[in-house]
Amino acid sequence: MIFSRNTFKNNGVRHKKISTFYKKNAGSGLINFLMIIRPEKKKDYKAIQEINELAFGGRAEVVLIEALRKSDSFIPELCLVAVQKGEVIGHILFSPIVIKSKERVVSALALAPMAVHPKFQNKGVGSKLVYQGLEDCQRLGHKIIVVIGHPEYYPRFGFLPARAKGLDVAFPVPDEAFMVLELVPGSLDVTQGEIIYPPAFQEAS
Ligand SMILES: CC(C)(COP(=O)(O)OP(=O)(O)OC[C@H]1O[C@@H](n2cnc3c(N)ncnc32)[C@H](O)[C@@H]1OP(=O)(O)O)[C@@H](O)C(=O)NCCC(=O)NCCS
């Protein structure tokens, strides 16, 4: 096991095992009670497309998701949907990346993209997707997760500024939007360098 039951220390906060932590913190109320998180199925594709178009107001993320699904960089277990009463209301995807330095190349994951249907935002759906996703990443043995996203959102899950941890990317990203989470504390002590995204990210941009 990567985390023991209560030993994940990150961002100055002592977390319990991720599953325990998210159950306590990822929103509350009927929507969470009725919602399940599971890997996407083909029958979900249309709903996932609609959610991403509505949430982002464009098609760039849909193009990225479709490119990733067709590529070697697709991990079906890490492409999750939130389902409430049979309706897909949120989606999250983790893809393999590498961290390249002069000495070594280390595998990691990128969280991208994620979206919640606008009707269901701010009800804990996104948080539940992130925590379940992180738990699944952990279960599959992944150690480092990178995200480029809202600096007000991801720190609540333990993400920290990535450049301060010795990471960089080859394109311009504000420091505060480029974040990383060590699922295994200390992983970045020996792993620093440039993040390389799979080709699907370039094709879709
Ligand atoms: C960002 C997003 C995935 C969050 O999902 P969600 O289900 O709405 O979020 P939760 O209910 O778990 O969390 C709500 C919290 O997130 C914050 N939040 C929601 N959207 C945010 C945004 N765009 N930027 C910063 N914080 C945001 C809310 O203010 C709220 O904060 P609080 O708990 O301090 O009150 C969702 O709002 C969304 O799909 N946005 C449009 C697409 C997008 O921006 N995707 C992420 C790209 S990095």
PDBQT file of the ligand as one rigid body, heavy atoms in Angstrom, charges set to zero:
ROOT
HETATM    1  C1  LIG A 301     -13.792  23.433 -11.839  1.00  0.00    +0.000 C 
HETATM    2  C2  LIG A 301     -14.921  22.379 -11.697  1.00  0.00    +0.000 C 
HETATM    3  C3  LIG A 301     -14.465  21.065 -12.317  1.00  0.00    +0.000 C 
HETATM    4  C4  LIG A 301     -15.177  22.174 -10.192  1.00  0.00    +0.000 C 
HETATM    5  O1  LIG A 301     -16.190  21.218 -10.026  1.00  0.00    +0.000 OA
HETATM    6  P1  LIG A 301     -17.379  21.470  -8.978  1.00  0.00    +0.000 P 
HETATM    7  O2  LIG A 301     -18.169  20.243  -8.862  1.00  0.00    +0.000 OA
HETATM    8  O3  LIG A 301     -18.079  22.717  -9.391  1.00  0.00    +0.000 OA
HETATM    9  O4  LIG A 301     -16.532  21.779  -7.659  1.00  0.00    +0.000 OA
HETATM   10  P2  LIG A 301     -16.852  21.351  -6.153  1.00  0.00    +0.000 P 
HETATM   11  O5  LIG A 301     -18.321  21.470  -5.917  1.00  0.00    +0.000 OA
HETATM   12  O6  LIG A 301     -16.191  20.083  -5.829  1.00  0.00    +0.000 OA
HETATM   13  O7  LIG A 301     -16.085  22.471  -5.384  1.00  0.00    +0.000 OA
HETATM   14  C5  LIG A 301     -16.657  23.745  -5.280  1.00  0.00    +0.000 C 
HETATM   15  C6  LIG A 301     -15.542  24.722  -4.989  1.00  0.00    +0.000 C 
HETATM   16  O8  LIG A 301     -14.770  24.892  -6.163  1.00  0.00    +0.000 OA
HETATM   17  C7  LIG A 301     -14.669  26.250  -6.469  1.00  0.00    +0.000 C 
HETATM   18  N1  LIG A 301     -14.641  26.420  -7.902  1.00  0.00    +0.000 N 
HETATM   19  C8  LIG A 301     -15.546  26.001  -8.787  1.00  0.00    +0.000 A 
HETATM   20  N2  LIG A 301     -15.182  26.393 -10.025  1.00  0.00    +0.000 NA
HETATM   21  C9  LIG A 301     -14.021  27.058  -9.887  1.00  0.00    +0.000 A 
HETATM   22  C10 LIG A 301     -13.175  27.724 -10.790  1.00  0.00    +0.000 A 
HETATM   23  N3  LIG A 301     -13.431  27.810 -12.096  1.00  0.00    +0.000 N 
HETATM   24  N4  LIG A 301     -12.044  28.282 -10.297  1.00  0.00    +0.000 NA
HETATM   25  C11 LIG A 301     -11.764  28.221  -8.990  1.00  0.00    +0.000 A 
HETATM   26  N5  LIG A 301     -12.547  27.631  -8.083  1.00  0.00    +0.000 NA
HETATM   27  C12 LIG A 301     -13.668  27.059  -8.528  1.00  0.00    +0.000 A 
HETATM   28  C13 LIG A 301     -15.911  26.876  -5.890  1.00  0.00    +0.000 C 
HETATM   29  O9  LIG A 301     -15.728  28.229  -5.646  1.00  0.00    +0.000 OA
HETATM   30  C14 LIG A 301     -16.085  26.088  -4.599  1.00  0.00    +0.000 C 
HETATM   31  O10 LIG A 301     -15.215  26.626  -3.626  1.00  0.00    +0.000 OA
HETATM   32  P3  LIG A 301     -15.557  26.531  -2.048  1.00  0.00    +0.000 P 
HETATM   33  O11 LIG A 301     -15.664  25.059  -1.727  1.00  0.00    +0.000 OA
HETATM   34  O12 LIG A 301     -14.376  27.188  -1.416  1.00  0.00    +0.000 OA
HETATM   35  O13 LIG A 301     -16.845  27.246  -1.890  1.00  0.00    +0.000 OA
HETATM   36  C15 LIG A 301     -16.239  22.842 -12.357  1.00  0.00    +0.000 C 
HETATM   37  O14 LIG A 301     -16.640  24.054 -11.777  1.00  0.00    +0.000 OA
HETATM   38  C16 LIG A 301     -16.146  23.016 -13.875  1.00  0.00    +0.000 C 
HETATM   39  O15 LIG A 301     -16.452  22.096 -14.620  1.00  0.00    +0.000 OA
HETATM   40  N6  LIG A 301     -15.733  24.210 -14.325  1.00  0.00    +0.000 N 
HETATM   41  C17 LIG A 301     -15.646  24.481 -15.763  1.00  0.00    +0.000 C 
HETATM   42  C18 LIG A 301     -14.549  23.665 -16.432  1.00  0.00    +0.000 C 
HETATM   43  C19 LIG A 301     -13.223  23.822 -15.719  1.00  0.00    +0.000 C 
HETATM   44  O16 LIG A 301     -12.816  24.947 -15.406  1.00  0.00    +0.000 OA
HETATM   45  N7  LIG A 301     -12.531  22.676 -15.475  1.00  0.00    +0.000 N 
HETATM   46  C20 LIG A 301     -11.294  22.637 -14.756  1.00  0.00    +0.000 C 
HETATM   47  C21 LIG A 301     -10.161  23.049 -15.613  1.00  0.00    +0.000 C 
HETATM   48  S1  LIG A 301      -8.691  23.258 -14.639  1.00  0.00    +0.000 SA
ENDROOT
TORSDOF 0
